Amino acid sequence: MVEIVAATDADGALIAPQWLGRVRGARSLDLDSGPRRQQAHGFYFCEGFAITSFYFKKALS
């Protein structure tokens, strides 16, 4: 798994990992996005991403 830190420019932050992944033979690009980031989700849909799962987290105290 190759992890790349996202840049502030959304287009550039997605283009670089896609290019690098293809060069290295990756079959997919996965990302996590906060549930309140609706504008970003719209951007991801336009870029061809699909919601494939939900991520749940619970703090244990």
C-alpha positions as CSV (number, residue, x, y, z in Angstrom):
1,M,0.0,0.0,0.0
2,V,1.3,3.4,-1.0
3,E,0.2,6.3,1.2
4,I,0.4,9.8,-0.2
5,V,-0.3,12.9,1.8
6,A,-3.0,15.1,0.1
7,A,-2.1,18.6,-1.1
8,T,-4.4,21.5,-0.5
9,D,-5.3,21.5,-4.2
10,A,-7.9,18.8,-4.6
11,D,-7.3,18.2,-8.3
12,G,-3.6,17.8,-7.8
13,A,-4.0,15.7,-4.7
14,L,-6.0,13.1,-6.7
15,I,-4.1,13.2,-10.0
16,A,-0.7,12.4,-8.5
17,P,-1.8,9.3,-6.6
18,Q,-3.7,8.0,-9.6
19,W,-0.7,8.4,-11.9
20,L,1.7,6.9,-9.3
21,G,-0.7,4.0,-8.7
22,R,-1.1,3.2,-12.4
23,V,2.7,3.3,-12.8
24,R,3.2,0.9,-9.9
25,G,0.4,-1.5,-11.0
26,A,-2.2,-0.6,-8.4
27,R,-5.8,-1.6,-9.2
28,S,-7.6,1.0,-7.1
29,L,-7.3,4.2,-5.2
30,D,-9.1,4.3,-1.8
31,L,-9.7,7.4,0.3
32,D,-11.5,8.3,3.5
33,S,-13.6,11.5,3.8
34,G,-15.4,13.0,6.7
35,P,-19.2,12.6,6.6
36,R,-19.8,16.3,6.7
37,R,-17.7,17.1,3.6
38,Q,-20.5,17.1,1.1
39,Q,-18.8,19.4,-1.4
40,A,-15.8,17.1,-1.4
41,H,-18.0,14.1,-1.9
42,G,-19.6,15.7,-5.0
43,F,-16.1,16.2,-6.4
44,Y,-15.1,12.6,-5.7
45,F,-18.2,11.4,-7.5
46,C,-17.3,13.6,-10.5
47,E,-13.9,12.0,-10.5
48,G,-15.4,8.5,-10.7
49,F,-15.2,7.4,-7.1
50,A,-17.9,5.3,-5.6
51,I,-19.0,4.7,-2.0
52,T,-18.1,1.1,-1.3
53,S,-18.3,1.0,2.5
54,F,-19.0,2.9,5.7
55,Y,-16.3,3.3,8.3
56,F,-17.4,3.1,11.9
57,K,-15.2,4.0,15.0
58,K,-15.9,3.9,18.7
59,A,-13.6,5.2,21.4
60,L,-12.9,2.7,24.2
61,S,-12.5,4.4,27.5
